[in-house]
Amino acid sequence: MNKDLKESIIYYYDKRFKTFMFESNLCNEFNILIFSTLDEVNNYLSINDVKVFITSIHSASHFEEINLLLDEIHDRNIKIITLSENADYIQNENNWRKIFGIFNPDNNQSILKHLIYSAINQYSNDQVILVKNKESNNLLHSENEKILFNTFAEYIEDVYFAVDNNYFIKYISPSISKFGYNNEKTISQNFCSFIIDKEQDNLQKSVSKFITKQEPLSEIFSFITANSKITPVEISFIKIQVSLNGYILYGIIRNISKYKLNEDVLLSELSNAKESEKAKNQFLANISHELRNSLNSIIGFLSILSNTELPDPSQQSYIKYLNSSSDQMLRVINGIINISMIESGQIKLNNDKVMLFSIIKSLHTTFETEVFSKELQFILDLPTTDIEIVTDKEKVIQIINNIVCNSLKFTQKGHIKIGLKVLPDEILFYVEDTGSGIHNEKLKELKTFLTEKSFNNEIYTETIGLGLKIAKSYTELLHGSLSVESSINKGSIFTLKLPYQIDKKEKEKNNNTHKDIHAINWSEKVILIAEDEPINFYYLEQVLAKTRAKIIRATNGKEAIDQFVINSKIDIILMDIKMPVLDGIEATKVIKAQNPNIPIVAQTAHALTSDRDKVIAAGCDYYLKKPIKRDDLLTLLSTILD
């Protein structure tokens, strides 16, 4: 608050109350003018107006001295508030009516603030006198004060109360009538009796905690109304006044039934929303599973045909087109699943050691056919040395994959270039195209989208594609950044920057990790394949045929367990997860209980991160997501078996 806009208050202090105002929070709300002599006060009042005069009065002569000072100031209506522990000498007909309020510094400062505001706004001509009287146990002494206080207390929603150290009520405000009680009849009743039995111990524990810490404390309790209805209330303990005879505890009761009702409604809506989200995710997971299961055999057999000598050369090009189309279909499925997971916050990182060239190689394999079919140049710009970093390979590939897809849409001639640069503390991937470019307005909006920390789907639905939304979300998850530059009719460059650290111990492995999968000889190996779909089993069998490994099949989880028990020479298990009779997760648990060292590879069409976590938690050592590519399967099995 601007100091010039604050109401000015004169504070005339003596040594006894010198620091009181400084220790209070009143300085934040009022412009307090502090004087140490009455002459200073007189000089100020001669040329300035104030409404409130605060001082400490500790003798009758002191009071008369101040009164004479105010009499000298003509036509003034200055309210006097005095700070005093014992004001008996001014509580008489001649003196106390000249005082607007008497405040005991031991009381809560909010009462003093109320007095000041009352004086400034002249709420009432009645004096408000709050004093501590040693000869009486009454908490409210002045009839004028009692009327004023009860007027406020009756019409506010909260109930104010005071109880002694045995929980007997010494005072309770008239607003207790909102719970059906008469405040006068509740005096001397035990406060605990208004709380349901099973919560009374908690009430007493809360009081003990409040007494120990001497800090305001609020707890939720079930309050019994006059008609025996249970109502949720918040009970706040705000002050304790200790004396030789025990203590008085001050507090507030607030009816929170409306808030509780709103909370229950919100919790119900939240529960419904979660159920709806769960149903949606389950639907998407089921759709994903069915589509991936079907694509598994389509893509799988296409990969086998790609490595087969065909009599008609044109047939090989047909296979390439089919491969490209099936990859595109898989990208669409992944996109739908991924954006749903992003929106529900289910995306997690799966960091592992990754060779950078393997990322580029994967992208080149994915887009080679599509790029050449459009008669474009496909350029790779790579450093001379490959390095190993720790990152989520799948997500990095997905980011660049989505950018390349975007470039292919708008590039009809020229080239698509995927580049990689290793900088001192970051990896830089870029995708350059010679497409139509992006118009200035769209480019400005796209740059804003890429630099914002979060985005509103509704705002960008029309202008930003699904692929870029996923790319941006994954980039943020990897603590990286995406940027774009573009010129009309010249093309665009998208740049992905990711932080990294080189694993120096692994540098020498660069050229040793790529085993020739065409020269595999597993004639002494036994592989158990648990797969209920005949066509998917046939695909796996064909992929492994040239390895000369012995293949055993199980069509469900129970058969997998039985085969494992009777075949002690099984070296590895390919375990489908969704199978009849007994699923792959339960079968894995049983097999791992018998032999924890047997490697089990989960092969499943369930592609969510949570699905991967679930199978790993069950005991599977590795995870392959359908559709399973031939090279991925053979590379993984080589790592395990060799």
N, C-alpha and C positions, 0 to 999 in steps of 0.2 A: 504494500500500500504506500502511495506517495505521502511523505511526511507532512506536506502542506495540506493534505486533505484530511489528516487525522484531527480529531477533537483534542484541543489543548486542555491539560489538567495540571493544576498546581499541586505539587507534593512538597510539603514542609516537614522535614524530618528532624528527629533528634537521634542520638547515637544508638538508642535501643532498637529503632526500626530502620537504621540507615541502609541496610542491604536488602530489605524486604522487597522493595519494588524492583531492584535489579535482578533478584532471583526469580521473580514472577515472569510470566509471559505477556504481561500487560503492555510492555513497551512495543510489542508488535502491532497493537491495535490502537494505542493512544499516543499522542505527543505529550509526554510527561515532562513538565518543567520543575526541576528540583532546586529548592532554595533552602539555605541553612539558617537564615535569619528572617525575622518578621519585617525588617526594614526592606529587605530585598523583595519580599512579597508585596509590600505596600507600593514600592516603586513600579513594579510590574503592573499591578492592578490599576494604577493611576492612568495608564495609557492603553491597556489591553483588556479585552473581555474574556472571561472564562466562565464555565458553568459549574465546574466541580473543584472543590478544595479538599485535598486529602491531607490529614495530619494525624499525629499521635497526641492524645490528650491524657496526661497522667496525673493532673491535679486540677482543682477547681480554679485556682488562680491562672493557670495556663489556659483554661477554657475561656475565662473572662478576657484575657489578653487578646486572644484570637477574635472573640466576639466584638471587642472594641475596634479591632482592625477592620472588620467587615462593616461595622456601623459607619465608619468614616467614608466608605465607598458608597456614594449615593446611587439610588435607583438600580441596585444590583440584586439579582436573584441567584446568588451563588449557593450551591448545595454543599453542605459540609458532610464529609464522610470521615469518621475517626477510626484509627487503628488502636484498639485497646483491649487488654485482657480482662480488665475489671472496671466497668464504667458506672458503678453504683452511685458515685457522687454526682453524675449528671442525669441520672434517671429520676428526675423530679419534674413537676409540672412547669417550673420556670425555665429549666435548662434543656431537657431532652427533646422538646418540640422544636428547638432550634437546630437540632442535628437531623440530617436526612437519613444517615445510616451509621450504625456502629458495627465494626467488623473485627472479629477476633482473628489474628494472624494464624492461629492454629487451624482455622477452618479451611475448606476447599477454596482455592483462588477463583473458581468459577462463580462463587457467591459474590465476591468483591466485584467481579466483572459485571454481574447482573445489577449490582447496586449502582455502578457507574453509569451503565446504559439507562437505568431507570431515572437517575438524576439528570442526565443529558436530555432525555426525551420527555421528562416530567410525566411519566406514566401515571403517577398518583400523587395526590397531595399528602397521603399518609406517609409517615416515617417508616422506613424499613430498618429495624434494629435487630441485629443478630449478635447476641452476646453469650458468653459462658457464665452461667450463674451457679456458683458452688453450692448454694443452699437448696437447689431444686433439681429433680430428675427430669423435669419437662424439657423437651428439646426445643419447643417453640414458646416464647415468653410473651411477646407483645401481641395484643389482640389485633392491632393493625397489621402486624406482620403475618399473623396466623390467617387473617382474612385474605390478604394478598397472596400468600403462599398457597393456600387451599384453592383459591380461584385458578391459579395456574395448574396446580396438581390435579384438580378435578377434570379439567378439559384436555389434558394431554393424554396420549395413548399409554405412556409408560406408567408403571406403579413404583413409587419411591417408598423404601422401607428402612427401618432400623431395628436391629435385634441385638440382644445382649449375648454374653458368652455361653448361655444355655439355650440359645436360639428362641427365646421368648420375644415376641414382637413388642417393641416399645413405641413404635410409630409406623403407620402405613397410610399412604395418601388416599384420598377419596376415590381416585380412579380404580381402586380395587373393585369398585362396583361393577366394572366391565366384566369381571369374573363372577358376578352374582353375590358378592359379599358386602356387608356394611363395615366400613373401616373402623368405626368405634367398637364394634363387637369383636373385631379380630385382635384388638389390643390384648396383650398378655397370653395369646394363644401361641403354641409352639409352631414356629415357621416350618419345621420339617414335616409336620402333619399335612401340609398342602402339597407335598411332593409324594409321588407314588413310592410304595415301600422299597422296591428294588433299587431305587435311585437315591435313597436317603443317605446311604453310606458315601456315595459319590459326592453328594452335596457337602457333607462334612469334610471329606478329603479336599474338596475345592477350597473350602474356608481355611483349612490348615495350610494349604499351598499359598493362599492369598496372604495370610498372616505372616508366613515365613518370608515371602518375597517382597511384600509391601508394594505390589504393583497391581494395577487394575486387571481383573480377571473375569472372563465371560465363559459360561458353559451352558449347554442346552439341557433342559430338564422337562419332565412331564408333570404339568401342574393340574391339580384336581380342582375343578370349578365347583360352585355351590350346588349345581345340579348333577354332580358326580361325573361330569364329562372330563375326559383327559385332553388337555390342550398343550401343545408344545410351546415352551417359553424359553427365552434367553435371560438368565439371571447374571447380572454383572455386579461384582463387588468392587466398590470404588474408594472406600475410606474406612479406616479403623481408628477409633479414639480410645486410647488406653487410660485407665485410672486405677486407683488402689483397689477398687471393688471388682475389677475385671475389664471388659471392653464393650464398646458399642460398635457394631458393624453396620455400615451404610451400604445400601445396594439399590439396584433398579431391576424391575421385572418387565420384560417386553414380550408381548404376545406375538409370536412368529408363525401363527397358524396359516396366515395368508401367504407368507413367504414359503412356508413348508409345503403348502398346496401347490404353489407355483413351482417349487423345486421338484415335487413329485411329478407334476405334469411334464416338466423339462426332462426329468430322469426317464419318464415313460416314453417321451418323444425320442430321447437319445437312445433308449433301448430299442425302440422300433426302427430308428435309423440304422443302428448297428445290425439289427436282424436283416433289414433291407439290404445293407451293404454286404452282409454275409451271404445272403441269398444271391445277390448279383455276382459276387466273387465266385460262389459255388457254380453258378450258371456258366460264367466265363471259363472257369476251370474245367467243367465238364465238356463244354464246346471245344476248348483247346485240346483236351485229351482225345476226343473223338477225331478231330481234324488231324492232329499230329499222328495218331495211330494209323490213319489212312495214308497220310503223306509218307509215313515211315517206309512202307513198302514201295510206294511210287518212286520216291527219290532214291531209295536203296537200289531198286532194280535198274533205274536209269543210270546210276553210277557204275553198276556192273556192265551194262550195255556199252557205256562209254569206253570201257577197257576191253571191248570185244571186237574182233575183226568182223566187219559187216560186208556182205557182197556188193551192196549198192552204196557208193560214197555219199549220196544225198541222204541216206538214212542216218549217217553220223551227224549231219547238220540238223536233222529233225530232232535227234536226241539232245543236241545242244539247246535247241529252242525249248524243248520240254523241260530240260534242266533249269533254264532261265525262268520259265513260267512258274515252275514249282517253287523255285527260290523266292520269286516275287510273292506267291501265295503265302509262303511261310513268313515272309516279312510283314505282310498284312496281318496275319494271325498274331505274330509277336507284337506288332504295334498296338492292336486292340487290347491285348492282355497287359502290355507294359503301361499304357496310359491309364488304365484302370488301377493298376498297382501304384503308380505315381500319385494319383489323386487320393488314394486311401492311405498313403504313407507306408506302403509295404515293401518298397524297394530297399534292398540292403546290398552292401559291397561284399564281393567275394574275392579279396585280394590274393594274388599268388605271384610267383616268379614268372616273368614273361619275357621272351626274346622279341625285340621290337620288329625284326624282319618277319617274324611269324604272323604279326598283325597285318602287315602289308601283303604278305603272301596270301593270307586268307581273303582279304578284300579283292586282290587281283583274281583269284580263282572264282569268286562270287560274280564279278562283273565282266570278266573277260568276254564271254559270249555276247552279252547284251551290248557292250561297247562296240565290238567288231561288227555286230549285226546292223548297227547304225552307221557303219563305215567311218568310225571315229578313230583317232589315234589314242592309244592307252599308254600313258607315260608314267613311269615310276621314277621318282627322284629320291635316291637313298644315299646315306653317308657310306663311306668305305668300310666301316666296321660296325658290326652288330653289337648291341649291348643288352644286358638283362636288367629289367626293372621290376619293381613290385607294384602291381596295379590289378584292377579288375579287367582282364582281357576282353571278356564278353561285352562289357559295357563300352569300352573304348572302340571295339569293332562296330558296335551298334551305332555309336555317335557318327563315326566316319561313314558307315554304311548309309545312314539316313541322309547325310549331306551329298554323297555320290548319287543316290537315287534322285535327289532334288536337282542336281546338276544335269543328269541324263534327260530329265523331262524337258529342259529348256535349251539343250544343245543339239543342233541338227548337223553341224559341220565343225571341223577343227579337231579339238582334242579334249580329253579328260586327263588331268594329271593329279596323281596322289604323291605328296612329298612328305619327307621326314627330316627334321633337323634336330640335332642334339645340342642344346645350349648348356651353359654352366650349371643352371639349377632348374631347368625345365625342358620338357620334350615338346617340340612343335610339329604338329601334323597340319598339312594343308591340302585342300582340294581346289584345284583350279580348273575352270572350264572356259570355253570360247562360245558360250551361249548368248542369248538375247540380252542378258543383263537385267538389272532391276531399276525401275523408275524411281526418281528421287523421293517421292512421297512414301512409296512402299519401302524403299531402302532406309529412310529415316525411322519409320515405324519398326522395321526389322531390327535395326541397331538398338532402338529403345528396348525392344523385347529381349534381346540377347544380353543387355547390360543390367536389366532389372533383376533384383534378387528373387522375386517371385512374380508370377503372372496370373492374370485373370483369364480363365479359359473363354469366358463369354466375350471379352473384348477382342481377343485375337482369333476367334474361331474362323472368321471369314478370310483373314489375311495370312495367317500362319498355319502351315500344314502340320499334320499329326507328327510327321517325322522330325521336324525341327523342335517341336515341343518336347518330344522324348529326348532328343539330342541335348537340349538345354538342361533338362532336369538331371540327366546323367552327368553332364559336365559339372554342374554344381555339386553333385554328390561326390565327385572325384576332386573337388576343390580346384577346378580348372576354370578356364574362360573360353568363350566362343566369340569370334568377331567376323565381320564381313566387309568387303570392299567390292564395289561393282561399277561398271560403266555400261551405258546403253550400247548395244550391238557389239560390245567387245568381250563381255563375259564377267565372271565373278570369281572371287577367291574367299573361301571360308577357312578360317584358321582356328585350330584347337590347341590350346596351351595347357599342359599338365605338369605339375611339380613332380620331381622324382629324385631318387637317390640310387646310385649304382651299387649293386652288391658285388664288391670287389672280389670276394672269395669265389664267385661263380663265373667270373669273366672268361676263364679258360675253357668253360664248357660249351662255348658258342658253337663249335663245329662238331661236337660229339653227341648232340641230342637228336640228330635226324637219322635214325636207322633206316636202311632200305627195307621198306615193308614188303617189297616184291620178292625178297630173298629169305623169307621167314621159313623156318623148319621147326614145327612143334610136334613132330611125329611121336614124341614121348610124353606129350602133355594131354591131360584129360580136362575137357571143359563141359560143365553142366549148364545148360540153357533152360531156364524156367520161363516159358512163354506160352500163353494160352492161345494166341492168335496163330493159326497155321501158316498164314502168308508171311507174318513177321519172323516166325521161326525159320521158314524156308530161306528168307533173305539172309539171316545171320549165318545159316548153314552154308550158303553159297559164298558169302564173304570169307568164311573160315576154311572153305574147301581146299584152297591151295596151300594152306599152312600145314595140312596133313595132321592136324590135331584130331583126337578122338572126341566126338560130340555125343553127349547124353542129353536127352530131352525130358523135361517135366512139364505137364500142362497146368499145374496149379501148385500152390505152396506146400500142400501135404505131400504131393509126389516128389517135390524138390527135397523135402526132409528125408523121405524114404530112400531116394536115390543116393543122397549124401551118406546115409547110414550104411548102405550095402556096397558102396563104391569108395573104398578108402583111398584110392589113388587120384581122386578129383583134385586138380590144381587150382581151379578158379571157378566161380559161379557168376553167370550173367542172370540177374534176378529181375524179372518184370515185377512191377509193384501191384498193379490192379489185375488180380486173377481170382477165379472162382474157388470155392471150398475154403481156401486159406490164402490171404493176400501175401504179397512179398515181404511186407514189413514184419508180420508175425512169423513167417518162415525164417527170415533172417535172424530174429531174436533166438529162435530155437536152435538154429545151426550154430550161431556164434556162442551159445551157451555150451555146446558140445566141443567146438573147436574155435577159439577166439582168433586163431592165426590164419584161417582160411580167407583169402581175399574174395570179397563179394562186390560186384559192380551192379549198382541199381540202373536199370534201363527202363525209363518211364516216359509216358506222354504227358504226365503232370509236370508243368514247366515253371511253376511259381517258385520264388526263393524259399518260401515256407515249406514247399514240398521237398526241396533239396535238404533243408535243415532237418526235416522229419526223418528222411531215410538215413541220413548220416547219424542222427541220434539213435536210430534203431540198431545200428551196427554196420551198415554198409560202408565200405571203404572208399568207393568211388561212385561217381554219378554221371550217367550219360542221358542226355535229353533227346527224346525222339522228335523228329526223325533223325536216326543215327547215320552219320556219314561213314562210309567204308574206311577212309583214311584215319578218321578220328578213333574208330573202334580199334583198328590194328595198331595204331600208335600207342594207345592206352594199354592194350594187352601186352605189347612189346615191353613197355616200361615195367609192367608187373611181372611177367613171366621170364624175362631175360635179365 
